[in-house]
């Protein structure tokens, strides 16, 4: 068995581009929230996802 052989890519160029774009989006946000709502419901009725979204918008200068 040869374990150090180069691997061939199984992803297309489009799929690799999507991965790179996703990595960039997570790098430029202050709070890395995926929007999965795992943190909901909040015990004190906070809209956590909305708050993270607004904070990231203000942090990054998006409009």
C-alpha positions as CSV (number, residue, x, y, z in Angstrom):
1,X,0.0,0.0,0.0
2,X,1.4,3.4,-1.0
3,X,0.2,6.1,1.4
4,X,2.1,9.1,0.0
5,X,0.6,9.2,-3.5
6,X,-0.9,12.4,-4.6
7,X,-4.7,12.5,-4.3
8,X,-6.8,13.5,-7.2
9,X,-9.4,16.2,-6.5
10,X,-13.0,14.9,-6.4
11,X,-14.5,18.4,-6.3
12,X,-15.3,20.5,-9.4
13,X,-13.9,23.9,-9.9
14,X,-17.3,25.4,-9.1
15,X,-17.5,23.5,-5.9
16,X,-13.9,24.6,-4.9
17,X,-14.9,28.2,-5.7
18,X,-18.0,28.0,-3.4
19,X,-15.8,26.6,-0.6
20,X,-13.3,29.5,-1.0
21,X,-16.2,32.1,-1.1
22,X,-17.7,30.6,2.1
23,X,-14.3,30.7,3.9
24,X,-14.0,34.4,2.9
25,X,-17.5,35.2,4.3
26,X,-16.6,33.6,7.6
27,X,-13.3,35.4,7.7
28,X,-14.9,38.9,7.3
29,X,-17.6,38.5,9.9
30,X,-17.0,39.3,13.5
31,X,-19.4,36.6,14.9
32,X,-19.2,33.3,13.0
33,X,-22.9,32.4,13.1
34,X,-24.1,29.9,10.6
35,X,-27.8,30.8,11.2
36,X,-28.7,27.3,12.3
37,X,-30.9,28.5,15.2
38,X,-29.3,26.0,17.6
39,X,-29.2,28.8,20.2
40,X,-32.9,29.4,20.0
41,X,-35.2,29.8,21.7
42,X,-33.5,32.3,24.0
43,X,-34.5,32.0,27.6
44,X,-34.8,35.8,27.8
45,X,-36.5,36.2,24.4
46,X,-33.5,37.6,22.5
47,X,-33.5,37.3,18.8
48,X,-29.9,36.0,18.8
49,X,-29.6,35.4,15.0
50,X,-30.9,38.9,14.2
51,X,-28.5,40.5,16.7
52,X,-25.5,38.7,15.3
53,X,-26.5,39.6,11.8
54,X,-26.9,43.3,12.7
55,X,-23.6,43.3,14.6
56,X,-21.8,41.8,11.6
57,X,-23.3,44.3,9.3
58,X,-22.1,47.2,11.5
59,X,-18.7,45.6,12.0
60,X,-18.0,45.1,8.3
61,X,-19.6,48.2,6.9
62,X,-22.1,46.3,4.8
63,X,-25.2,48.1,3.8
